[in-house]
């Protein structure tokens, strides 16, 4: 495991490579100034003269045989020494009497984070008095509390910059993994509308589309979490699907693909039953997975072959008021409580002419908002689908986003949003 010193050095090196303004201080020696020290034989009267001759020094180190033994704060000394009879009582005595005998002493290669840790301890005087810096155990110079505070602030700012830069790059990687799916969907279903809105820069929702011999294979997936952890899960799912479904090939069985993905995730994350037994190394580790809806559309988008893991497809017909739900299994993919050999069932149905369909993750459904600050819910979503059935997929999606924004209001986005709206072939 890397030490704190290695960590902060790597941050400094990365900042330097990235062209950060100035040099990033990560060690105590970079904050220390080589200012004069005094010996323990100096009297308090002599110390008063010393501070008078060095008006810019707020503290002075007391050094004996080049080894620091104390630290005197100008203001604290002057306040005590100016009291009545202090000069008479203490003027000829050693300056050690007004010194902090246990100041913070740091080697020049000590990481800044270690100094900060001492500075925030109860009764610590580092922010007021600063610290003594040594080189090879001998006095080297003094660092101030303000310089320490600035250095830590600069480090945190650089860490944040590097983190955001990494996340931006991760977003580019995630979107590149989705790009081919966008192209395949557009080629096979130009009237469909796919909406993908990660809550953060990267997201835990994803999708996958491949044109097949007679139609198109699609998957809408909602992974555990959001942000960076969720994005890692999407890459696991997408890499599996990339190896299982090829463009132009025969249509795969969605249930078989979903079952295989379950086995794959449990293996990759060590969440198979035998690996999660009490006392095993994996017992207290990850329990991650995903919900998904996978389907194949053939025969001019009138034949649906699907499998679901806690996600569903909602469909409305031109004449029927009720929304039809095509549900799969109420079992998640890859989670510890999902059996290793669980078989997700496949279903085949004929879709009526003129239908409108929607597959969505729970980003819209679970969003808190509205006048009562409650979850949006499925019922409200499917009611909108029924009422706005005359709209083309693109128009419906735009209206849904508009109403979703109104519902959310000033509430914080809770999750990623991903949904696919499509219609019978020839229905724009």
C-alpha positions in Angstrom: 0.0 0.0 0.0 1.3 3.4 -0.9 2.4 5.7 2.0 0.9 9.1 2.6 4.2 10.6 1.4 4.0 8.6 -1.9 0.4 9.7 -2.3 1.1 13.4 -1.9 4.3 13.2 -4.0 2.2 11.6 -6.8 -0.3 14.4 -6.6 2.5 17.0 -6.9 4.1 15.1 -9.8 0.7 14.9 -11.6 0.1 18.6 -11.0 3.5 19.5 -12.4 2.9 17.3 -15.5 -0.5 18.9 -16.0 1.1 22.4 -15.9 -0.4 23.5 -12.6 0.5 27.1 -11.7 3.5 27.2 -9.4 4.9 24.3 -7.5 2.5 22.4 -5.2 4.0 22.1 -1.7 3.5 18.6 -0.3 6.3 18.4 2.3 7.1 20.5 5.4 10.5 21.6 4.1 8.7 23.4 1.2 6.9 25.6 3.7 9.9 26.4 6.0 11.9 29.6 5.9 15.5 29.6 7.0 15.1 32.2 9.7 17.5 32.7 12.7 17.0 30.8 15.9 18.2 31.7 19.5 19.9 29.7 22.2 18.4 28.7 25.6 21.1 31.0 27.3 19.4 34.1 25.9 17.6 36.0 28.6 14.1 37.4 28.3 15.5 40.9 28.0 17.6 39.7 25.1 14.6 38.0 23.6 12.7 41.3 23.7 15.6 43.0 21.8 15.6 40.1 19.3 11.9 40.6 18.5 12.5 44.3 18.2 15.3 43.7 15.7 13.2 41.1 13.7 9.8 42.8 13.3 8.6 40.2 10.7 9.2 37.2 12.9 6.0 36.1 14.8 7.8 33.1 16.4 11.4 32.1 17.1 12.8 28.7 17.7 15.1 28.0 20.7 17.9 25.7 19.6 20.5 23.9 21.7 23.4 22.2 19.8 21.4 22.6 16.6 18.5 20.7 18.1 15.2 22.6 18.6 14.0 22.6 22.2 11.2 25.2 22.2 9.3 27.8 20.3 8.4 31.3 21.5 5.4 33.3 20.1 6.0 37.0 19.9 2.6 38.1 21.0 2.3 35.7 23.9 5.8 36.7 25.1 5.2 40.4 24.8 1.8 40.1 26.6 3.4 38.4 29.6 6.6 40.3 29.6 4.8 43.7 29.6 3.0 43.0 32.8 4.0 45.0 35.9 7.4 43.8 37.4 7.8 41.1 34.7 11.0 42.7 33.5 12.4 42.9 37.0 11.4 39.3 37.8 12.1 37.6 34.5 14.4 39.9 32.5 17.7 38.0 33.4 16.1 34.5 33.3 16.3 32.1 30.3 13.9 32.7 27.5 12.8 29.0 27.9 10.5 30.2 30.6 8.1 31.7 28.0 8.6 29.0 25.4 6.3 26.2 24.3 8.5 23.2 25.3 6.5 20.8 23.0 6.0 22.6 19.7 5.3 20.7 16.5 8.7 19.6 15.0 8.6 18.1 11.6 11.3 16.6 9.4 11.6 18.4 6.0 10.2 15.4 4.2 7.1 15.1 6.4 3.9 15.2 4.3 1.7 18.2 4.7 -1.3 16.0 5.6 0.6 14.8 8.7 1.2 18.3 9.9 -2.5 19.1 9.4 -3.4 16.1 11.4 -1.4 17.5 14.3 -2.7 21.0 13.8 -6.3 20.0 14.3 -5.7 18.1 17.6 -7.2 19.5 20.8 -5.1 22.4 22.3 -2.8 22.4 19.3 -1.1 25.8 18.7 0.2 25.1 15.2 -2.1 27.5 13.4 -1.0 30.3 15.8 2.7 29.4 16.4 3.6 27.5 13.3 6.0 24.6 13.4 9.8 23.9 13.5 11.3 22.1 10.5 14.4 20.0 10.8 16.9 18.5 8.4 18.7 15.4 9.5 17.4 16.1 13.0 18.9 19.6 13.2 17.1 22.9 13.0 16.3 24.0 9.4 13.7 26.7 9.7 10.1 27.7 10.6 6.8 27.2 8.9 3.7 29.3 9.6 0.2 28.1 10.3 -1.0 30.2 7.4 1.4 28.7 4.9 0.3 25.2 6.1 -3.4 26.2 5.6 -2.6 27.5 2.1 -0.6 24.4 1.2 -3.5 22.1 2.3 -6.0 24.2 0.4 -3.8 24.0 -2.7 -3.5 20.2 -2.4 -7.3 19.8 -2.0 -7.9 22.0 -5.0 -5.5 20.0 -7.0 -7.0 16.7 -5.9 -10.4 18.0 -6.9 -9.1 19.2 -10.3 -7.5 15.8 -10.9 -10.7 14.0 -9.8 -12.9 16.0 -12.0 -10.5 15.6 -14.9 -10.6 11.8 -14.4 -14.4 11.8 -14.2 -14.6 13.8 -17.4 -12.3 11.3 -19.1 -14.4 8.4 -17.6 -17.5 10.1 -19.1 -15.8 10.1 -22.5 -15.0 6.3 -22.1 -18.6 5.5 -21.1 -20.2 7.5 -23.9 -17.8 5.8 -26.4 -19.2 2.5 -25.2 -22.7 3.7 -25.9 -22.0 5.3 -29.3 -22.3 2.2 -31.4 -25.7 1.4 -29.7 -27.0 4.8 -30.6 -26.0 4.2 -34.3 -27.6 0.8 -34.4 -30.8 2.0 -32.8 -31.0 4.9 -35.3 -30.5 2.6 -38.2 -33.1 0.0 -37.2 -35.7 2.2 -35.5 -35.3 5.8 -36.7 -38.6 6.9 -35.1 -37.6 5.7 -31.6 -36.4 8.1 -29.0 -33.7 7.1 -26.4 -33.1 9.4 -23.5 -30.1 9.0 -21.2 -29.5 11.5 -18.5 -26.9 10.5 -15.9 -27.4 12.3 -12.5 -23.7 13.0 -12.4 -21.0 13.3 -15.1 -21.1 9.5 -15.4 -24.1 7.3 -14.7 -25.2 3.8 -13.6 -27.9 3.5 -16.3 -26.9 2.2 -19.7 -28.4 0.7 -22.9 -27.3 -1.7 -25.6 -28.6 -2.1 -29.1 -27.5 -4.3 -32.0 -29.3 -4.9 -35.3 -29.8 -8.6 -35.9 -30.6 -10.8 -38.9 -34.3 -10.1 -38.7 -34.7 -7.2 -36.3 -33.0 -5.5 -33.4 -31.8 -6.6 -29.9 -32.1 -4.0 -27.1 -31.4 -3.7 -23.4 -32.2 -1.0 -20.9 -30.2 -1.5 -17.7 -30.2 0.1 -14.3 -27.0 -0.7 -12.3 -26.5 -0.4 -8.6 -25.7 3.2 -7.6 -24.9 6.1 -9.8 -21.8 8.2 -10.5 -18.4 6.4 -10.7 -19.5 3.2 -9.0 -22.5 2.9 -11.2 -20.4 3.6 -14.3 -18.1 0.8 -13.5 -21.1 -1.6 -13.3 -22.3 -0.4 -16.7 -18.9 -1.2 -18.2 -19.2 -4.8 -16.8 -22.6 -5.2 -18.4 -21.7 -3.6 -21.7 -18.6 -5.7 -22.1 -20.6 -8.9 -21.6 -23.3 -7.9 -24.1 -20.6 -6.9 -26.6 -19.3 -10.4 -26.5 -22.7 -12.1 -26.6 -24.6 -10.1 -29.3 -23.2 -9.4 -32.7 -24.6 -7.2 -35.4 -26.2 -9.1 -38.2 -26.3 -12.4 -36.3 -29.3 -14.5 -35.4 -31.5 -13.1 -32.7 -30.3 -14.2 -29.3 -32.7 -15.4 -26.6 -33.1 -12.5 -24.1 -33.7 -14.9 -21.2 -30.5 -16.7 -22.0 -28.5 -13.5 -22.3 -29.9 -12.2 -19.0 -29.2 -15.5 -17.2 -25.6 -15.4 -18.6 -25.1 -11.9 -17.4 -26.3 -12.9 -13.9 -23.7 -15.6 -13.8 -21.0 -13.3 -15.2 -21.5 -10.5 -12.7 -21.6 -12.9 -9.8 -18.3 -14.4 -10.9 -16.6 -11.1 -11.7 -17.6 -9.5 -8.3 -17.2 -12.7 -6.2 -20.9 -12.8 -5.4 -21.5 -16.5 -6.1 -23.2 -18.4 -3.3 -20.1 -20.4 -2.2 -18.0 -17.2 -2.1 -20.4 -15.3 0.1 -20.6 -17.9 2.9 -20.2 -16.4 6.5 -16.5 -16.2 7.3 -15.3 -16.1 3.7 -13.3 -13.2 2.4 -16.1 -12.1 0.1 -18.8 -12.4 2.7 -18.6 -8.7 3.7 -17.7 -7.3 0.3 -19.8 -6.2 -2.6 -23.5 -6.9 -3.2 -24.0 -5.2 -6.5 -26.0 -5.9 -9.6 -28.6 -4.5 -11.9 -32.2 -4.5 -13.1 -32.7 -4.9 -16.8 -35.1 -5.4 -19.6 -33.9 -7.2 -22.8 -35.8 -7.7 -25.9 -35.8 -8.6 -29.6 -38.1 -6.9 -32.0 -38.7 -8.7 -35.4 -41.3 -8.8 -38.1 -41.4 -5.0 -38.7 -41.5 -4.4 -34.9 -44.7 -6.4 -34.4 -43.1 -9.5 -32.7 -41.6 -9.1 -29.2 -39.3 -11.6 -27.6 -38.3 -10.4 -24.1 -37.0 -11.1 -20.6 -37.0 -8.8 -17.6 -35.2 -8.5 -14.3 -37.4 -6.1 -12.3 -37.9 -3.8 -15.3 -40.9 -3.9 -17.6 -42.2 -2.7 -20.9 -45.4 -0.5 -20.9 -47.6 -0.5 -24.0 -50.7 1.4 -25.1 -53.0 0.5 -28.0 -54.9 3.0 -30.1 -58.3 1.9 -28.8 -57.6 0.5 -25.3 -57.6 2.8 -22.3 -55.5 0.5 -20.1 -51.7 0.3 -20.2 -50.5 -3.3 -20.9 -47.4 -4.3 -18.9 -44.9 -6.9 -20.2 -43.1 -8.0 -17.0 -40.3 -10.4 -16.5 -38.9 -11.9 -13.3 -38.9 -10.1 -9.9 -35.3 -11.0 -9.4 -32.2 -8.8 -9.8 -29.2 -9.6 -11.9 -25.9 -10.5 -10.2 -26.9 -9.8 -6.6 -25.8 -12.1 -3.8 -29.4 -13.2 -3.1 -30.0 -14.1 -6.8 -29.2 -17.8 -7.3 -26.1 -18.5 -9.3 -28.1 -20.7 -11.7 -31.2 -18.6 -11.9 -32.9 -18.9 -15.3 -34.7 -15.7 -16.5 -37.7 -16.6 -18.5 -38.3 -15.5 -22.0 -41.7 -14.5 -23.3 -43.0 -14.0 -26.9 -45.9 -11.8 -27.7 -47.5 -10.2 -30.8 -47.8 -6.4 -30.7 -50.9 -4.7 -32.0 -50.9 -2.2 -34.8 -50.5 1.4 -33.8 -49.0 0.7 -30.4 -46.8 3.1 -28.3 -44.2 1.5 -26.0 -42.0 2.7 -23.1 -39.2 1.0 -21.2 -37.6 3.0 -18.4 -35.3 2.6 -15.4 -36.6 4.0 -12.1 -35.0 7.5 -12.4 -38.3 9.1 -13.2 -40.4 6.8 -11.0 -38.5 7.4 -7.8 -37.9 11.1 -8.2 -39.2 13.1 -5.2 -41.2 16.2 -6.2 -44.6 17.7 -6.8 -46.6 19.8 -4.3 -46.5 17.0 -1.7 -42.8 16.1 -2.1 -43.5 12.5 -2.9 -42.2 10.0 -5.4 -43.4 10.4 -9.0 -44.4 6.7 -9.2 -45.3 4.3 -12.0 -49.0 5.1 -12.0 -48.5 8.8 -12.9 -46.0 7.9 -15.6 -48.2 5.3 -17.2 -51.2 7.6 -17.0 -49.3 10.1 -19.0 -48.4 7.4 -21.6 -52.0 6.6 -21.9 -53.2 10.1 -22.2 -50.5 11.1 -24.7 -50.7 8.0 -26.9 -51.2 10.1 -30.0 -47.7 11.6 -29.7 -44.8 10.2 -31.7 -42.0 8.8 -29.5 -39.8 11.9 -29.9 -42.6 14.2 -29.0 -43.7 12.1 -26.0 -40.1 11.9 -24.7 -39.8 15.7 -24.9 -43.0 16.2 -23.1 -42.0 13.6 -20.4 -38.7 15.5 -19.8 -40.6 18.7 -19.5 -43.1 17.3 -17.0 -40.3 15.5 -15.1 -38.5 18.9 -14.7 -41.7 20.5 -13.4 -42.2 17.6 -11.0 -38.7 17.7 -9.7 -38.8 21.4 -9.1 -36.1 22.5 -6.6 -35.6 18.9 -5.4 -32.3 17.2 -6.0 -32.1 14.6 -8.7 -32.1 11.3 -7.0 -30.9 9.0 -9.7 -30.0 8.5 -13.4 -32.7 8.7 -16.0 -32.9 6.4 -19.0 -35.9 5.4 -21.1 -36.7 4.2 -24.6 -40.0 5.2 -26.3 -40.9 3.5 -29.6 -43.9 2.8 -31.8 -45.1 0.3 -34.3 -43.2 0.5 -37.5 -44.4 3.2 -39.8 -45.7 5.2 -36.8 -43.7 8.4 -36.4 
